[in-house]
Amino acid sequence: MSEWSYSEEELDEYFSDREARRRAHADEGTLSRPTSGLRGFFHQQFAAPEKAQAATALTVIVGVTLIGVLGFGIYIWTLADDIPTTERLEDPDMQLATIAYTADGEELARYARQNRSSVPYDSIATPAKQALIATEDQRFYEHWGVDPKATLAAVVDILTGDFRGGSTLTQQLARNLYVEEVGSAVTVERKLTEMVTAVELERRYTKREIMRMYLNT
């Protein structure tokens, strides 16, 4: 507890003059404020009411953001059962035709629901690949499976009533390859599953391989 000594004149002035009392309290408050260390730093930074309110608002925003990120991470983790298995990701079913050959190597017959044959990347016409990127995914060689700009633009378009897609080629490939796991329902859960699957495809395959698989599905 602080000990203070006052003269009779100072005491008379204190009790008779409101301004004197105000100055005395202000001086006492200044002396009692922390001026060093962490407490002193925060006191100096947020002593003003406006700064204190701004600090409180910033704390709330940061807290809500962290909770949101944590919640989103937990939600993505719960989708693990819906994502294609590692075996399926590394050996996707391209639904190619099964070909039967004779003993001397001649093609005997083809068996398939859809009579498809895999075309090598270099055998695909360059204009076809360029046209696909120009119309479907202009940042194909820049993103990691999901294009944040296109996704955000698609969300804005949906909110304004313009239903345009924001899926990358890799996301579309995920839908084409894994119909059972990803599907095509218009739900947030399915879209997130599609995004996670696209990221997993990008981790395992080069852009050339993804392009080849897309054009062969």
C-alpha positions as YAML, in Angstrom:
chain: A
units: angstrom
residues:
- id: 1
  name: MET
  ca: [0.00, 0.00, 0.00]
- id: 2
  name: SER
  ca: [1.42, 3.38, -1.00]
- id: 3
  name: GLU
  ca: [2.09, 6.01, 1.67]
- id: 4
  name: TRP
  ca: [1.56, 9.64, 0.75]
- id: 5
  name: SER
  ca: [2.11, 12.85, 2.79]
- id: 6
  name: TYR
  ca: [0.19, 16.03, 2.02]
- id: 7
  name: SER
  ca: [0.42, 19.54, 3.45]
- id: 8
  name: GLU
  ca: [-2.63, 21.26, 4.92]
- id: 9
  name: GLU
  ca: [-2.81, 23.56, 1.88]
- id: 10
  name: GLU
  ca: [-2.87, 20.55, -0.45]
- id: 11
  name: LEU
  ca: [-5.59, 18.87, 1.58]
- id: 12
  name: ASP
  ca: [-7.69, 22.04, 1.64]
- id: 13
  name: GLU
  ca: [-7.29, 22.39, -2.11]
- id: 14
  name: TYR
  ca: [-8.17, 18.72, -2.62]
- id: 15
  name: PHE
  ca: [-11.45, 18.91, -0.70]
- id: 16
  name: SER
  ca: [-12.48, 22.32, -1.98]
- id: 17
  name: ASP
  ca: [-11.48, 22.14, -5.65]
- id: 18
  name: ARG
  ca: [-12.93, 19.49, -7.96]
- id: 19
  name: GLU
  ca: [-10.21, 20.01, -10.57]
- id: 20
  name: ALA
  ca: [-7.57, 19.46, -7.91]
- id: 21
  name: ARG
  ca: [-9.15, 16.15, -6.98]
- id: 22
  name: ARG
  ca: [-9.27, 15.14, -10.64]
- id: 23
  name: ARG
  ca: [-5.59, 15.99, -11.12]
- id: 24
  name: ALA
  ca: [-4.67, 14.09, -7.97]
- id: 25
  name: HIS
  ca: [-6.50, 10.96, -9.13]
- id: 26
  name: ALA
  ca: [-4.94, 11.23, -12.58]
- id: 27
  name: ASP
  ca: [-1.46, 11.51, -11.10]
- id: 28
  name: GLU
  ca: [-2.08, 8.58, -8.77]
- id: 29
  name: GLY
  ca: [-3.38, 6.47, -11.68]
- id: 30
  name: THR
  ca: [-0.31, 7.29, -13.75]
- id: 31
  name: LEU
  ca: [2.00, 6.29, -10.93]
- id: 32
  name: SER
  ca: [0.17, 2.99, -10.40]
- id: 33
  name: ARG
  ca: [0.24, 1.94, -14.05]
- id: 34
  name: PRO
  ca: [2.76, -0.77, -15.01]
- id: 35
  name: THR
  ca: [5.49, 0.71, -17.19]
- id: 36
  name: SER
  ca: [7.69, -2.31, -17.87]
- id: 37
  name: GLY
  ca: [7.40, -5.95, -18.78]
- id: 38
  name: LEU
  ca: [4.48, -7.62, -20.55]
- id: 39
  name: ARG
  ca: [1.85, -5.89, -18.38]
- id: 40
  name: GLY
  ca: [3.34, -2.52, -19.16]
- id: 41
  name: PHE
  ca: [3.37, -3.25, -22.89]
- id: 42
  name: PHE
  ca: [-0.30, -4.25, -23.02]
- id: 43
  name: HIS
  ca: [-1.32, -1.39, -20.75]
- id: 44
  name: GLN
  ca: [0.37, 1.12, -23.03]
- id: 45
  name: GLN
  ca: [-1.06, -0.48, -26.17]
- id: 46
  name: PHE
  ca: [-4.66, -0.86, -25.02]
- id: 47
  name: ALA
  ca: [-5.14, 1.77, -22.33]
- id: 48
  name: ALA
  ca: [-7.44, 3.81, -24.57]
- id: 49
  name: PRO
  ca: [-11.06, 2.52, -24.69]
- id: 50
  name: GLU
  ca: [-11.04, 2.42, -28.51]
- id: 51
  name: LYS
  ca: [-7.92, 0.25, -28.56]
- id: 52
  name: ALA
  ca: [-9.32, -2.00, -25.85]
- id: 53
  name: GLN
  ca: [-12.50, -2.54, -27.88]
- id: 54
  name: ALA
  ca: [-10.47, -3.25, -31.02]
- id: 55
  name: ALA
  ca: [-8.33, -5.76, -29.12]
- id: 56
  name: THR
  ca: [-11.45, -7.52, -27.81]
- id: 57
  name: ALA
  ca: [-12.98, -7.68, -31.29]
- id: 58
  name: LEU
  ca: [-9.73, -9.04, -32.74]
- id: 59
  name: THR
  ca: [-9.55, -11.69, -30.02]
- id: 60
  name: VAL
  ca: [-13.11, -12.80, -30.79]
- id: 61
  name: ILE
  ca: [-12.45, -12.94, -34.54]
- id: 62
  name: VAL
  ca: [-9.25, -14.97, -34.10]
- id: 63
  name: GLY
  ca: [-10.99, -17.33, -31.68]
- id: 64
  name: VAL
  ca: [-13.97, -17.90, -33.97]
- id: 65
  name: THR
  ca: [-11.62, -18.44, -36.94]
- id: 66
  name: LEU
  ca: [-9.56, -21.03, -35.06]
- id: 67
  name: ILE
  ca: [-12.71, -22.85, -33.95]
- id: 68
  name: GLY
  ca: [-14.00, -22.81, -37.53]
- id: 69
  name: VAL
  ca: [-10.74, -24.18, -38.94]
- id: 70
  name: LEU
  ca: [-10.63, -26.89, -36.27]
- id: 71
  name: GLY
  ca: [-14.26, -27.83, -36.91]
- id: 72
  name: PHE
  ca: [-13.69, -27.96, -40.67]
- id: 73
  name: GLY
  ca: [-10.63, -30.17, -40.18]
- id: 74
  name: ILE
  ca: [-12.61, -32.56, -38.00]
- id: 75
  name: TYR
  ca: [-15.40, -32.65, -40.59]
- id: 76
  name: ILE
  ca: [-12.94, -33.46, -43.38]
- id: 77
  name: TRP
  ca: [-11.49, -36.22, -41.20]
- id: 78
  name: THR
  ca: [-14.96, -37.76, -40.83]
- id: 79
  name: LEU
  ca: [-15.17, -38.02, -44.63]
- id: 80
  name: ALA
  ca: [-12.26, -40.48, -44.70]
- id: 81
  name: ASP
  ca: [-14.61, -43.45, -45.08]
- id: 82
  name: ASP
  ca: [-16.13, -41.91, -48.23]
- id: 83
  name: ILE
  ca: [-12.82, -41.30, -50.00]
- id: 84
  name: PRO
  ca: [-11.57, -44.03, -52.38]
- id: 85
  name: THR
  ca: [-9.07, -46.40, -50.81]
- id: 86
  name: THR
  ca: [-5.36, -46.17, -51.56]
- id: 87
  name: GLU
  ca: [-5.63, -49.25, -53.78]
- id: 88
  name: ARG
  ca: [-8.44, -47.67, -55.78]
- id: 89
  name: LEU
  ca: [-6.56, -44.38, -56.08]
- id: 90
  name: GLU
  ca: [-3.40, -46.07, -57.32]
- id: 91
  name: ASP
  ca: [-5.21, -48.51, -59.62]
- id: 92
  name: PRO
  ca: [-8.34, -46.75, -60.91]
- id: 93
  name: ASP
  ca: [-10.87, -48.62, -63.02]
- id: 94
  name: MET
  ca: [-10.68, -46.99, -66.45]
- id: 95
  name: GLN
  ca: [-13.48, -49.25, -67.75]
- id: 96
  name: LEU
  ca: [-11.39, -50.30, -70.72]
- id: 97
  name: ALA
  ca: [-12.37, -53.20, -72.92]
- id: 98
  name: THR
  ca: [-10.99, -56.64, -72.09]
- id: 99
  name: ILE
  ca: [-9.33, -58.03, -75.22]
- id: 100
  name: ALA
  ca: [-8.99, -61.74, -75.94]
- id: 101
  name: TYR
  ca: [-6.09, -62.80, -78.19]
- id: 102
  name: THR
  ca: [-5.34, -65.93, -80.15]
- id: 103
  name: ALA
  ca: [-2.21, -67.99, -79.52]
- id: 104
  name: ASP
  ca: [-0.36, -66.10, -82.26]
- id: 105
  name: GLY
  ca: [-1.26, -62.68, -80.83]
- id: 106
  name: GLU
  ca: [-4.20, -61.80, -83.06]
- id: 107
  name: GLU
  ca: [-7.14, -60.01, -81.47]
- id: 108
  name: LEU
  ca: [-10.00, -62.44, -81.08]
- id: 109
  name: ALA
  ca: [-12.73, -60.47, -79.29]
- id: 110
  name: ARG
  ca: [-13.44, -57.53, -76.99]
- id: 111
  name: TYR
  ca: [-15.58, -57.65, -73.89]
- id: 112
  name: ALA
  ca: [-16.79, -54.42, -72.30]
- id: 113
  name: ARG
  ca: [-19.82, -52.36, -71.40]
- id: 114
  name: GLN
  ca: [-18.16, -49.52, -73.28]
- id: 115
  name: ASN
  ca: [-15.68, -50.39, -75.99]
- id: 116
  name: ARG
  ca: [-12.80, -48.20, -74.84]
- id: 117
  name: SER
  ca: [-9.08, -48.32, -75.52]
- id: 118
  name: SER
  ca: [-6.45, -46.30, -73.70]
- id: 119
  name: VAL
  ca: [-4.82, -43.63, -75.86]
- id: 120
  name: PRO
  ca: [-1.28, -42.55, -74.84]
- id: 121
  name: TYR
  ca: [-0.79, -38.90, -73.89]
- id: 122
  name: ASP
  ca: [1.50, -38.17, -76.85]
- id: 123
  name: SER
  ca: [-1.07, -39.62, -79.26]
- id: 124
  name: ILE
  ca: [-3.73, -37.12, -78.18]
- id: 125
  name: ALA
  ca: [-3.83, -34.09, -80.47]
- id: 126
  name: THR
  ca: [-2.30, -31.00, -78.87]
- id: 127
  name: PRO
  ca: [-5.19, -28.72, -79.97]
- id: 128
  name: ALA
  ca: [-7.61, -31.06, -78.17]
- id: 129
  name: LYS
  ca: [-5.63, -30.79, -74.93]
- id: 130
  name: GLN
  ca: [-5.31, -27.02, -75.26]
- id: 131
  name: ALA
  ca: [-9.03, -26.62, -75.98]
- id: 132
  name: LEU
  ca: [-9.90, -28.74, -72.94]
- id: 133
  name: ILE
  ca: [-7.79, -26.59, -70.63]
- id: 134
  name: ALA
  ca: [-9.08, -23.34, -72.15]
- id: 135
  name: THR
  ca: [-12.72, -24.31, -71.65]
- id: 136
  name: GLU
  ca: [-12.67, -26.42, -68.49]
- id: 137
  name: ASP
  ca: [-9.68, -25.52, -66.30]
- id: 138
  name: GLN
  ca: [-7.47, -22.59, -67.31]
- id: 139
  name: ARG
  ca: [-5.25, -22.95, -64.21]
- id: 140
  name: PHE
  ca: [-4.84, -26.71, -64.59]
- id: 141
  name: TYR
  ca: [-1.04, -26.57, -64.41]
- id: 142
  name: GLU
  ca: [-1.06, -24.20, -61.42]
- id: 143
  name: HIS
  ca: [-3.44, -25.73, -58.87]
- id: 144
  name: TRP
  ca: [-3.09, -28.82, -56.64]
- id: 145
  name: GLY
  ca: [-6.38, -30.48, -57.54]
- id: 146
  name: VAL
  ca: [-8.69, -27.70, -56.32]
- id: 147
  name: ASP
  ca: [-8.72, -24.17, -57.71]
- id: 148
  name: PRO
  ca: [-9.59, -21.81, -54.80]
- id: 149
  name: LYS
  ca: [-10.36, -18.89, -57.14]
- id: 150
  name: ALA
  ca: [-12.75, -20.93, -59.27]
- id: 151
  name: THR
  ca: [-14.37, -22.46, -56.18]
- id: 152
  name: LEU
  ca: [-14.95, -19.05, -54.59]
- id: 153
  name: ALA
  ca: [-16.31, -17.67, -57.87]
- id: 154
  name: ALA
  ca: [-18.69, -20.64, -58.12]
- id: 155
  name: VAL
  ca: [-19.97, -20.02, -54.58]
- id: 156
  name: VAL
  ca: [-20.60, -16.35, -55.39]
- id: 157
  name: ASP
  ca: [-22.37, -17.32, -58.62]
- id: 158
  name: ILE
  ca: [-24.62, -19.77, -56.77]
- id: 159
  name: LEU
  ca: [-25.53, -17.13, -54.19]
- id: 160
  name: THR
  ca: [-26.47, -14.75, -57.01]
- id: 161
  name: GLY
  ca: [-28.52, -17.39, -58.84]
- id: 162
  name: ASP
  ca: [-25.99, -18.24, -61.57]
- id: 163
  name: PHE
  ca: [-25.29, -21.96, -61.24]
- id: 164
  name: ARG
  ca: [-21.89, -22.42, -62.84]
- id: 165
  name: GLY
  ca: [-19.41, -25.11, -61.94]
- id: 166
  name: GLY
  ca: [-16.01, -24.47, -60.39]
- id: 167
  name: SER
  ca: [-14.62, -28.00, -60.58]
- id: 168
  name: THR
  ca: [-11.14, -28.57, -61.93]
- id: 169
  name: LEU
  ca: [-10.29, -31.30, -64.43]
- id: 170
  name: THR
  ca: [-8.96, -33.35, -61.53]
- id: 171
  name: GLN
  ca: [-12.24, -32.99, -59.63]
- id: 172
  name: GLN
  ca: [-14.17, -34.03, -62.74]
- id: 173
  name: LEU
  ca: [-11.83, -37.00, -63.12]
- id: 174
  name: ALA
  ca: [-12.55, -37.96, -59.51]
- id: 175
  name: ARG
  ca: [-16.27, -38.01, -60.31]
- id: 176
  name: ASN
  ca: [-15.72, -40.06, -63.47]
- id: 177
  name: LEU
  ca: [-13.41, -42.63, -61.90]
- id: 178
  name: TYR
  ca: [-15.08, -43.11, -58.53]
- id: 179
  name: VAL
  ca: [-18.80, -43.01, -59.14]
- id: 180
  name: GLU
  ca: [-19.64, -45.01, -56.02]
- id: 181
  name: GLU
  ca: [-17.44, -43.06, -53.59]
- id: 182
  name: VAL
  ca: [-17.79, -39.53, -55.00]
- id: 183
  name: GLY
  ca: [-21.06, -39.67, -56.90]
- id: 184
  name: SER
  ca: [-22.78, -36.67, -58.46]
- id: 185
  name: ALA
  ca: [-25.34, -35.55, -55.87]
- id: 186
  name: VAL
  ca: [-25.57, -31.79, -55.31]
- id: 187
  name: THR
  ca: [-24.55, -31.73, -51.65]
- id: 188
  name: VAL
  ca: [-21.78, -30.05, -49.66]
- id: 189
  name: GLU
  ca: [-20.56, -33.40, -48.34]
- id: 190
  name: ARG
  ca: [-20.23, -34.85, -51.84]
- id: 191
  name: LYS
  ca: [-18.39, -31.74, -53.05]
- id: 192
  name: LEU
  ca: [-15.90, -31.95, -50.20]
- id: 193
  name: THR
  ca: [-15.37, -35.66, -50.91]
- id: 194
  name: GLU
  ca: [-14.71, -34.76, -54.54]
- id: 195
  name: MET
  ca: [-12.18, -32.10, -53.53]
- id: 196
  name: VAL
  ca: [-10.28, -34.38, -51.16]
- id: 197
  name: THR
  ca: [-10.21, -37.14, -53.78]
- id: 198
  name: ALA
  ca: [-8.88, -34.67, -56.37]
- id: 199
  name: VAL
  ca: [-6.07, -33.63, -54.02]
- id: 200
  name: GLU
  ca: [-5.20, -37.29, -53.46]
- id: 201
  name: LEU
  ca: [-5.07, -37.87, -57.23]
- id: 202
  name: GLU
  ca: [-2.74, -34.89, -57.66]
- id: 203
  name: ARG
  ca: [-0.44, -36.36, -55.01]
- id: 204
  name: ARG
  ca: [-0.15, -39.64, -56.90]
- id: 205
  name: TYR
  ca: [-0.14, -38.64, -60.56]
- id: 206
  name: THR
  ca: [1.54, -36.06, -62.78]
- id: 207
  name: LYS
  ca: [-0.44, -33.51, -64.77]
- id: 208
  name: ARG
  ca: [0.24, -35.52, -67.94]
- id: 209
  name: GLU
  ca: [-1.17, -38.67, -66.33]
- id: 210
  name: ILE
  ca: [-4.24, -36.84, -65.05]
- id: 211
  name: MET
  ca: [-4.86, -35.33, -68.48]
- id: 212
  name: ARG
  ca: [-4.47, -38.75, -70.14]
- id: 213
  name: MET
  ca: [-6.84, -40.42, -67.69]
- id: 214
  name: TYR
  ca: [-9.40, -37.64, -68.10]
- id: 215
  name: LEU
  ca: [-9.40, -37.92, -71.88]
- id: 216
  name: ASN
  ca: [-9.63, -41.71, -71.66]
- id: 217
  name: THR
  ca: [-12.69, -41.79, -69.40]
...
